[in-house]
Amino acid sequence: MSSPLLTVIDVGPRDAAVVVLLHGFPLSSAMWREQIAALSDRWRVLAPDLRGFGASRFAEGAVAEGGDDSLDQYADDVVAALDALGISEPTTVCGFSMGGYVALNLLRRHPERIGALVLMGTLATADGDAQRATRLKMAEGVHEWGSARVAELMRPKLFGPAAPQRAIDETAAVIAATDPRAIAAAQRAMAARPDSTGLLPSIVIPTLLVAGVDDAISTVEAMRSMAAAIPGSRFEVIDGAGHMTPVEQPQAVSDVLRDFLRASNDQ
Ligand code: MLT
């Protein structure tokens, strides 16, 4: 199913509570394959490809090419996709990594659309100077390097030592197939993202945080302190995983999501 801009996987019972799965960078809804299969018996699962990623086309202007250098456009695209599907009630939004930055942005811009929140392998802090510079270097260089080189550069930070080879290979293939313009735009948008730490204590909806025990990008310590700042939140650590928990330990991630969805939808 396509919204005006985004391609969205939309499966599960039409009258069930909705969960929206937001992918990381520079990935696509494909990273949620196992969770979509595991959850769609009981929930309506939406997994959009953010603009320029997966099957969603890259649109010039807006966030594209650093047009407004922000994640606002990604959040607004998700709301437009929900509108196009006729979904106006609050949903559970589960954001992984960059998708988590988008989820926090959604919470800031469209709080009425979120009834429960999952922050997975993500951070509330903004980039430091060094990380921002690295992002901008990639945004500049990716057109020349090509996306396959981005896959090579990112790989060491994405996976823990126990990652299945198939997950590593499939992730690399998705990155290699990503439009370099989308990679550049997303890096600029992430480099410009605000610090959301101050938002955390005001989150009053049911919230789950999920960290991979060996995540080098959003560490257990960083995510634990986010959880401590969100009143009443739940925090789960996934064993045997680095950053890419949904593909490294798909069953464990699906299990914690099911538990959380059951509890939060019944509240
Ligand atoms: C991701 O997995 O979405 C990215 O690693 C996030 C980031 O670069 O901060």
Residues whose N, C-alpha, C, O or C-beta is under 5 A from the ligand:
A	BS01	MLT	G24 F25 F96 S97 M98 G99
